[in-house]
Amino acid sequence: MIATPALSVPGTGAWLWYGSLLALAVAAAAPFSGRRLARLAHLARLTPILSALAGASVLGLGLVILLAGGTFEAEAGNVLGFAPLAVRYDGLSAVFLVALGITSAAASLSVVGHPPRSRIESAAYPLFLGSMLLVLGARDAFSFLLAWESMALLSALLVVGLRPTGHVLSAGYLYLAMTHLATVALLVAFGLLAASAGGQLDFLAWRTAAPTLSPALRDAVFVLAFIGFGTKAGMLPLHAWLPRAHPVAPSHVSAVMSGVMIKTGIYGLLRIVVDVLGGGPDWWGFVILAAGASSAVLGVLYALMQHDLKRLLAFHSIENIGIILLGLGAALVLAAHGERSLAALALAASLFHSLNHAVFKSLLFLGAGAVLSATGLRDLNRLGGLARAMPVTALTFGIGAAAISGLPPLNGFASEWLVFQGLLGSAAAEPVPAAVRFVAAASIGALALTSALAVACFVKATGVTFLGLPRSSAAAAAHETSRPARLALVLLAATSVGLGLGAGPVVESLVGIARTLIPGPLPAGLPAVTSAPATGPGATYAALAVGLLLAVVGGIAVLALRRRHALRRVDTWTCGIAPAPAFQYNATSFAKPIRLFFRRILVPEREIEVEYHPGTHFPVAIRYRSEVTLVLEDRVFRPLHELSVRLADSARRLQGGALQLYLAYTVAAVTALLLWAR
């Protein structure tokens, strides 16, 4: 039985929360309703619609909490006879609730009218959304871990499905193994915090007890939380599961996993490291900055080398997690040295980019899903020319590509600008030591390189997919996606534009939330992002003014061109030969200069096979294969995996099946313990 909620926000918040839970519960039950009640068989088709309505309710709950500046609490009865399931949503939770609401509503809308792979998977999807809703509101360790494990298992089911191929099953096993190793780290961290709080599991009690922790214990909790939450976030070097799991999942599931699920790792880091522990020494920030810089640079480099569209987007999730971590690391370093105003700005940058990435990455994954549905292809080298057949998908995907590339006036630019401001403040602040300035300056260089490479990557992805001539018969026969899916794409694209143009008030709200998480008195904030031009001690970006200026300049340029030159459509000149798809740059050729420049990092391998006419030196066919070496996966994780398999095989030999042998093991173990006890 659910108790009466404790509210400091308007009663609308309670209706939205209960409404979202009810909608998700009905959506999960709907696929099985037809077995007993034939009249309700059509309810199975309502699962995506109900999930979309639940997402809209979650979005409304997040906005109510943000606008009212309060909290929402509720408590259910005992779960499994152990402890109550309790939730508490505050400003930090609300930011991620907004991301969950937008992403889940759009992803659910995109599959309206599409038959699910199975009833079980159809029911697992709304339960997956519900588990994330509970993760973001859990106010104690029991509730959090219950929701966390449910999220992991349900997402693994959605990735693998009921009839997986060997490749998909391998990706699912890797995901489960890494997510459960992360859970082990969190269990130990939570145990240490609970012990310091007299056995209490509530996060508020942990925050009260945190100042009494010894430095060594605080460091241990930070390391364990960093490993546990960082694995779920997909940061380097704990990212191996992400580029394998996301591409094989259904596209709407990939959108939710990349847009929201990996952000629960960021939320966990913020909740434990910033909110509960209240920050720490410099080296905490250094570790997060190093992980952020390496994730951003290597993530975008590996993305550039991918020719599978969904795998490319998966590596970009690693890149953007790196950008988010750069903001968080800068906030911790600045707060440790008393620069609380800049620290709040950097923390707001991390929150803003978390929200923005949820919007444009779900847009891109849904766009990739539309391409896959229309062509059956994910290989960029077999696509091309889709803009003519899929104009809505092409336009919205292009907006998402511009946003993730950090181009103004879209939302990606606004949050990356804030991250730059936080890092620049770390490098220039007077009380900050030289070592901190050096790390901040290196992080600035990493972020600048990441931004440039992201532009190159999405020029490749967008141009090769949608422009030019079709490179296969499937691409030539492509068609636009369904109306609900197009509506989802348009809504996400409009949100990207809206968050970019309205970045001023959004950032102001996020800075207010960040200032509640930074301990100690705070001076006046710095106006880093505004709606209109402003003056002050720091650089500002007038989001709405820049957007209007670009629109006016673009409109004048278009009108001027139309007046001076009459447009003519002519065939592309190819030396008198009819244009053919083979004349175009493909994904491989586009990325080759960058692959050669970064060959020390990417370690490329290539194989060329030439088939000649019999008895001549004239080639009949040339086959070219090129791939890069994923250093961590191929040189570190794969040998560790092979070693673990060998150790498991060796241990299995001890299980001979003979009862006498097992009794001998028991006697030997007891004897050893007795000797040790003496």
N, C-alpha and C positions, 0 to 999 in steps of 0.2 A: 504493500500500500504506500502511496506517495504522500508525504507530509506536505502541509501548507508551505509554499515557498516564502523565503525571506527576501523582500524586495526593497531596493532603494532606487529603482527605476520605475517608470509608469507601469500600471498593470498590463499594458499591452505586451510587455516582455514575457509575462507568464503565458499569455495566450499563444504567443509565437513559439515559445519553447515547447509547450505541450502539443501544439498543433503540428510542429515539425516531427516530434516523436510519434504521434498518432499516424501521420501520413506515411512515415517510413515503416511503421509496423504493418499497416494495411498493404503497403507496396510489397513488403516481404511475404505476406501471406497470400496475396492475390494470385501468384502463379499456381498455387495448389488448390484454389477454390473450386476449380472445375471438376475435380475428381469426385466430389460428393454432391455438389449442387450444380447441375447442368446450366441453370439459369444464370449463374455467376461466372460461367467460363470466360466470358468476355472481360472480366476483371483483370485477367493476366495481361491484357493489353494496356491496362492503366498503370502498370508499375513504373514506366518512365515518367508518365505525367505526374503521378503522385510524388515521385522522387524529385521532379522539378519544382513542384509546389513546396515540398519540404525544404529544398534549397532556398527558395524565395523567403520562406519563414525564417530560416537561419540567417539569411542576409538582413532581414528586418530586425531580428534580435540583436545582431551586431551593431546595426546603425542606431537602434534605440539606446543601447548601452553607451555608445560613443557620444551621442548627442546629449543624453541625460547626465553623463559623467558619473554613473552609479554602478551598482553591482546587482547581480541576480543569483540567488541561491535556492537550491532545492535538495531534498533528501528522500531517497527511496527506502523501502524496508530492507531487512537483512538479505544479503545475497549469499546463497550457499550456506546460510546459517553462521556466517563469520563476521561480517561487518556491513554497515549501511553503505549504499552507493550514493555518494554525496557530490554535488557539483556547485561550483561558484565561478561565475563569469565576471571578470573585471575589464578594465580598459585594454590590458594586454591580450586577454582572450578575445575581446571584441574585434581586434584587427584581424585575427586569423579566422574568426567567425565570418567576417565579411568575405574573406578570400574563399572560405568553404562554401558560403552561400552562392556567390557568383559562379564559381567553377562547377559545383554540383548541379545547379539549375541549368546551366548551358549544356553540360555534358549529358544530362538526362534528356533534355529537350532534343538533342541531336539524334537520339536513337528511338524517338517516338515513331511507331509504325514499322520498326525493324524487328524481325523475329529474333528472340534471344537464342544463344547457343544451347541452353537447357533451362529447365525450371529452377534447378538448384542455383545455377549462376545468376538467373534473373532475381531470385530471392536474396542471394548473397550481396548484390550490389547495394540495395538500400540499407542493409545491415552494416555494410562497410561504411557508408556515409554516416550512419548513426554512431558507429564506434569512434569516428573522428570527432563528431560532435561532443561525445563524452570525454575524449582525451583532452580537448581544449578547455573543458570546464572542471575536470576532476580536481577536488580540493584536498585529497589525501592520497597516500601511496597506494592503498588497496584499490580505490576506484580508478586511479591512473593506470596501474599495471593490468587490471582486468580489461579496461578499454584498449590499452596498448596492445596486449596479446590478441584480443579479438580483431583489432585492425590488421595485425600482421597475418593472422591465419586467413581472414576473409580476403585480403588482398592477394595472398598466395593462391587461394582457390580461383580467384578471378583471372590471375595471370596464367595458371596452368590449365584450367578447365577440366572437364571430365574425360576428354579423349585426347590427351596431349601426345605430341610427337616426342621422339627422344631428345631433340634439341630444346623444346619447350620445357620438358620435364627436368632437364639439366639446369636450365635457368631458374626454375622454381625451387629446386633443391638448394642451389647456391643462395637464393634469396632467403629461404627459410633458415639456412645455417647461419648466415651473417646476421639476420635480424634477431635470432635467438642468442647468439653470442653477445649482441648489444644488450639484450634484456638481462643477461647474467650480470653485465657490468652495472646496469641500473639497479638491479636487486642489491648488489653489494653497496653501492652508493646510498641508496635509500636506507639500508640497514644501518650504516654509519650515522646518517642524519637522525634516524629514529632513536638510536641509542643515546645520542647527545641530547635528545629532547625528552628523555625519560620514558621512552617507549611509545610516544605519541606519533601518529602517522599523518597528522594534519600539516599541510605546508605552512600555515601561519605559525604553528608551534615551532616548526623548524626555523623559520625566519627569526623568531624570538631567541632561539637557542644558538643561532649561528655565531654571534660574537664570542661565545664561550668556547668555541672549537679551537683546538691547538692549530698552529700553522701547518704542521705535518698532516693533520686530519683534514683540514680544509683543502690542502693540495691533493690529497688522495681522492676526496669527493669530486674535485674539479676534473681530475684525470679520468675517473670512471664515468662521470657524466659526459665529458667530451667524447669518449670512445662510444658510449651507448647512443647518445643523441646524434653524434656525428656520423655514425654508421647509417642510421635511418635517413639522415639528410643527404647521404651520398657524397660526402666530401672525400677528397684524396687524403690518405691512401686507402680509405675504407669504402670505396665506390664500386668495387668490382661487380656487385649484383645489379647496379642500376642500368648500365647499357645493355645488359642481357635480358632483364625482366621487362623493362618498359616497351621495347619494340614488339615483343610477342604477345602482349596483352591486347585486348580489344581497344580501339582508339579512344573511346569515351572513358574507359578505365585508365588508360595511359594518361589522359588529360587530368583526371582527378589525382592519380598517384603523383604525377610531376607537379601539378599545380598546388596541391594541398598536402598530400600525405608526407612528402619529404619535408614540408615546412613544419610538421609536428616535431621534427628533430630540432629545428631552429627555435620553435616555441619552448621545447623542453630545456634547451640551453639557456634561453632568456629567463625562464621561470626558476631554474635551480641556480645558475651561476650569477645572474644579475639580481633577481628578486629575493631568493632565499639567502644566498651567501653574501650578497651585497658587493660583488666584485672581489678583486684580489690583487696580488703583486704584479709587477710588470711582465713577468714571464708568462702569466696566463694570456695576456694580450698578445705577446710575441707568438705564442703557439697558435692562437686563433688567426692572427695575421698571416703566419707562414702557411697554415692550412688553406686560408682563403686565397692567397696569391697563387699557390701551386694549383689549387682546384680551378681557379679562373683561367690561368694561362694554359695549362695542359688540357683542361676541358674543352676550350675553344679550339686548340690545335688538333686534338683528336676528332672533334666534330668536323673540322674542315676536311679531314681525310676520309670521312664516311661518305658512301654513295647510297646507303640505305636511308631513306628520308626519316623514318622514325628513330633509327639508331643515331642519326645526326642530331635530332632534337633531344634525345636522351643525354648525349654528351653535353649539350648546351644547358641541361639542368644542372650538371656538375659545375659548369662555368658560373651560372648565376647563383648557385649556393656559395661559391667562392666570393662573389661580390657582396652577398649578404654578410658573410663572415668577416670581410674586410671592414665593414661598418661596425660590426660588433666588437672586433678586436680593437679598433681605434677608440671606441667608447670606453672599453675597459682601461686602456692605457691612459686616456685623458682623465678619467675619473680618479685613477690611482694617484695622479699628480695635481689634483685640485682644479682641473679645468672642467668644471661641471657643466657649464653652458655648452661648450664644444662637445662634451661627452653626450649630452642630451641630443644635440644635433646629429652626431654620428649614429646614435642608437635609433633616432627617428629615421635616418637613412636606411638602416637595416630593416626596420619595420615596413617602410614604404616600398623598398624593393621586394620584400616578401610578398606584399599585396600585388604589386605590379607584375611580378613574375607569374603569380597565379593566373592573372588575366591573360597576358599575351602568350604564355606557354600553353594554356588550355586552348586558346584560339589556334595556335599552330598545330597542336596535336589533332584537334578536330578537323582542321584543314587537311592534314595528312591523311586522316581517316576518310575524308571525302574523296581524296585522290585515290586511295586504296580501294574504296567502294566502287569508284567509276572505272578503274582500269585493272584492278587486281594486282597492281605493281607498287613496289616501294623502291625499286632500283632507279636512281636518277638517270642513269645512262640509257634507260629504255623509255623515259618519259619525254615531255616536250610538247609545246603547242597547245597546252590545256586551257590557256586563257580564252581562246575562242569558244570552246565548248562549255567552260566552267567560269564565266566572268565573275560571279559573286564570290566563289571560292578563291579565285585569283586575286581579286581586289582585297578581300579580308585577310587572306594569307599575307599579302604584301604589306598591309598595315601592321600585322603582327611581326613580320620580319623587320620592318622599320623600327618598331617599338623595342624589340629585343636587341637591335643593333645600337640603341641609344641615340636615335636621331630626334631632334626637336621638331614639332612641339609635343611629341607623344610621351607617354608616362615613363617609359624606360629611361629617357634622357633626364627627366626630373629627378628620379631616385639616384641615378648614377652621378648626377651633379652633386647631390647631397653627400654621397660617399666620398667624392673627391674633396668636398669642403671639409669633411671630418678628417681625412688623411692629411690634407694641407695644414689644417689646424694642429695636428699632431706633430708635423714636421717643423712648424714655425713657433709653437708655444714656448715662451721663455723658461718656465720652470722645468720643462721636460729635458731629461738628460740626452747626451749626444747619441747614445745607443738607440734610444727611442726614436730620435729624429731620423737616424739612418734607416731603421726598419720601416718607418712611415714613408720615407722617400722611395725606398725600394718597392713598397706596396703601391705607391702612386704610379711608378713606371710599369708595374705589372698590370694595373687596371687600365692604363692608357693603351698598352699593347693588346690587352684583351678586347677593348672596345674596337680597335682597328681591325683585328682579326675577325671579330663578330660581323662587322660590315662585309668583309670579303666572303665570309661563309654564307651569309644570307643573300648576297648577290648571286652566288653560285646556286644555292637551293631554289631561290625564286626564279631566276633566269632559266636554269636548265629545266625546271619542272613546267613552267607556264609559258615561256616564250619560244620562238623559233618554230621548227617543224617537228611533228611527232616522230619519235625514233622507233616506234613499234606499232603494230596494228591495233593493239589494245589501247594505246594512247590516242590513236587516230579515231577510235570509236568511243571515246570518253563522252560522258554526259554529266550534266549538273546533278548535284546531290538533292536530297529530298527537301521539301519546304521547311519542315521543322529544323532540319540540320542547317539550312541556310539562315533561318532566323537566329539560331544559336550563334552562328559565325558573325552575323551582323551585330547582335547585341554585345558580344565580346569586343568586336572592333570598335563599336561606339564607346564602350567603357574605357578602352585604351586611350581613345582620343579625349574623352571626358576627364579622366584622371590626369592626363597631360595638361590640358587647358586649365583645369581646376586645381592644379597642384598646390597653389598658394594656401587656400583654406584647409586642404587635406594635410599638408605638412604642418600647419599650425596646430591642428588637432593631434597629430602624431608626436610632435615635440612636447605637447602637454602631457601625453601618456608617458613619454620617455623621461620627463622630469620627475614623475612620481616614482620611477624605478631607480633614479640616481640618488644615493643617500647624501644627506647633508644639505646645507642652504645653497640655493642656486641663484646666481645673478640673472639679469635680464637676458633673454635669448637673442640669438643672432638671426636677422631676417635673411636666410639663405635662399628661400624660394618665396616669391610673392606673386600676387595677381597682376599688380601694376608696378611700373618702375619705382624703385625706392633707393634711398641713400643710406649709408651706414658704414661701420668699420670693416665689414666683410663684403665679399662679392655676392651679388644677388642675381637671381634669374627670375625675370618677370614672365611667368609662364603664359598667362592669357595675352599679354601684350605681344610677346614673341609670336604666338600662334596667329594673332590677328595680322601682324606685320607680314608674316610669311604668306598668309592667305591673300592679302592685298597685292603683294609683289608678284605672287604666282598668277593671280587673275590679270594683272596688267600685262605680264609677259605673254600670256595666252592670247589676250586681245590684240596685242601689238603684232604677234606672229600671224594671226588670222587676217589682219588688215593688210599686211605687207605682202604676204605670199599666199597664193592659192594652193591648197594641199593637193598633191597628186600621188596616187598609189601606183607604184611600178614594181616590177620584180627585182629582187636583189641581183646585183651584177656579179656573176661568177664566171667571168672570162668566156661568156658565150655558152656555157653549159647550164642546163636546167638545174636550179638549186636542189640539193638532196640533203637529207638529214646527216649524212656522213661528213658534210662540209662544216658542220657546226662544232663549236667547242662542246665537249661533254664535261661531266663532273670530274673525271680523272685528269683531263688536260688542264682544266681550270685550276685545280689544286696543286699541280705539279711544281710550279715555281716556289710555292710556299713549302712544299714537301722537301725540295732540295735545299732551301735556305735553312730549314730546321732539321736537317738530316741527322745531326748529332743527337737530337732529342727523340725524333720519330723513328730512327733506325729503319729506313724503308727497305723492302725487299721486292724484287721484281723478277719476272720470268717471261721470256720471249720465245715463242715457238714459230718457226717459219716452215711452211710446206711449199716445196718447189715442184714445177713441172718435171716429169720424168726425163732425166738426161740433160736438163738445162739448169741455169741459174736464175730462171724467172720464177718469182714467187706466185703461188696460187692463193695462199692464205697466210695471214700473220695473226697469231694469238698472243695477246699481251695480258699479263696478270701482275698487279702491283698491290702491295699491302704494307702497312706500317706495323712496327712491333709495339705492342702495348707493354711497356717495360715492366710495370708493376705486376700485371696479370701474368705475363709470360715468364718473367725472370724471378718473381718472388712468390706469387700466390700459387702458380701451377706446381713448382717444386715442393712447396709446403703441402699442397693437396696430395701429390704423389707420395710424399713421406708419410702423411697420415694414413693413406691407404695401405702402405707397406706395414706400418705399425699395427693397423687393425688386422691385417692378414696374419701377422705374427701372433697377436693376441688370440685370434680365433683358433689357432692350432692348440692352444691350451684347453679348449673346450672339446675334449675327445668324446664326450658322451658317456664315459664310464663313471659310475657312482663312486667306485673306490678312489678314483683320481680326485674327484671333488672333495671327498672326505679327507684325503691327504692334504689338499690345499687348505682346508679349514684347520686341521691339526697344526700345520706349519704356521699359519697366521696366528693362531692362539698362542703357540709356543713363543713366537717372536714377540708378541705383545707382552707376555709374562716376563720374558727376559728383559725387555725394555723397561717394564715397570719396576723391576728390581733396582 
